[in-house]
């Protein structure tokens, strides 16, 4: 593929993955607002599925590919925005610790009841803000820089990596599994974030 076609595919894929993560984070915030502000019963099966998604997809698949392909190639082609790349890679490294805190808070919430709801809601908000700032840096600074300095060969490598999403630890079906999980979350979460009214089939 030429540079324009390959970069278009790669950027569309990266931004699509960002939108999926943002949708799940918005959904978690909405569910927790309903619990904390309106006294609704927490939907733990959906909250667990959402927490698993943001752990397994961005932390184990999306971010490592940004480091391994997009950021590596940018460092090879230019010395611009090195500080930003350092910050973003550091945030990727921080992500695992943040998701572990979120998972532990969810366990405390599910085991200990309503007294832990606010703690979990606050951590969800902090995690969401952390990721939205991170994604804005990537989309507003890193991707435009990449469009300027990367060549067709670079973009083909990035496009292939993100299009396949065949992580060696997760297997070639990783993308399908995450898409299926995202669809189940959308189908089982209550309106307005989803289509379902219960999560009885989600384990």
C-alpha positions, 0 to 999 in steps of 0.5 A: 500500500502507498503511504496515504492508504496505509496511514489511513488504515492504521490511524482509523484502527488506532482511533477506533480502539480509542473510541471503544475504550472511551465508550466502556469508560463512559459506561462505567462512569454512568453506572457508578453515578446511578449507584452513588447519586441515585441509589441504584443497585450495582450491576456487578456482572457488567462492571466486572466485564468492563473492568476486564475489557480495559485491563485486557484490551488496552493494557495488554494489546493496544498500548504494547503495539503503540510502543512496539510499532508507532512510538519505535518508528517515530523515534527512528525517524525524528527527534521531535516530541521525544518528551511527549513519547517518554510521557506516553510510554511512562503512562503505558507502564503506569496503566497496569498498576492503575488497573490493579487498583481498580480491580481491587476496589471492585472486589472490595465494593462487591464484597463489602457493599455500599460503603465502598461504592464511592471509593470505586466510583472515584477510582473509575473517574480517575482512571477515565480522566487519565486515559482521556488525557493520554488519548488526546495527546496521542491523537492531537500530537503523536498521530499528526507528527507520524503523518508528517515523518513516517514513510509508506514502509513504516505505515504498512508495518503499523497498519498490519500490526493493528489490523491483525491484533494477533498478540502472541500471548493472546492468540490470533483470535484476540481481536474477535474475542474483544469485539465479542466482549464489547458487543456483550457489554453493549447488549447486556448493559442497561440503557442509555449505555447499552441495549439490555435490562439485565446481565444475567447471562454474563458471567 
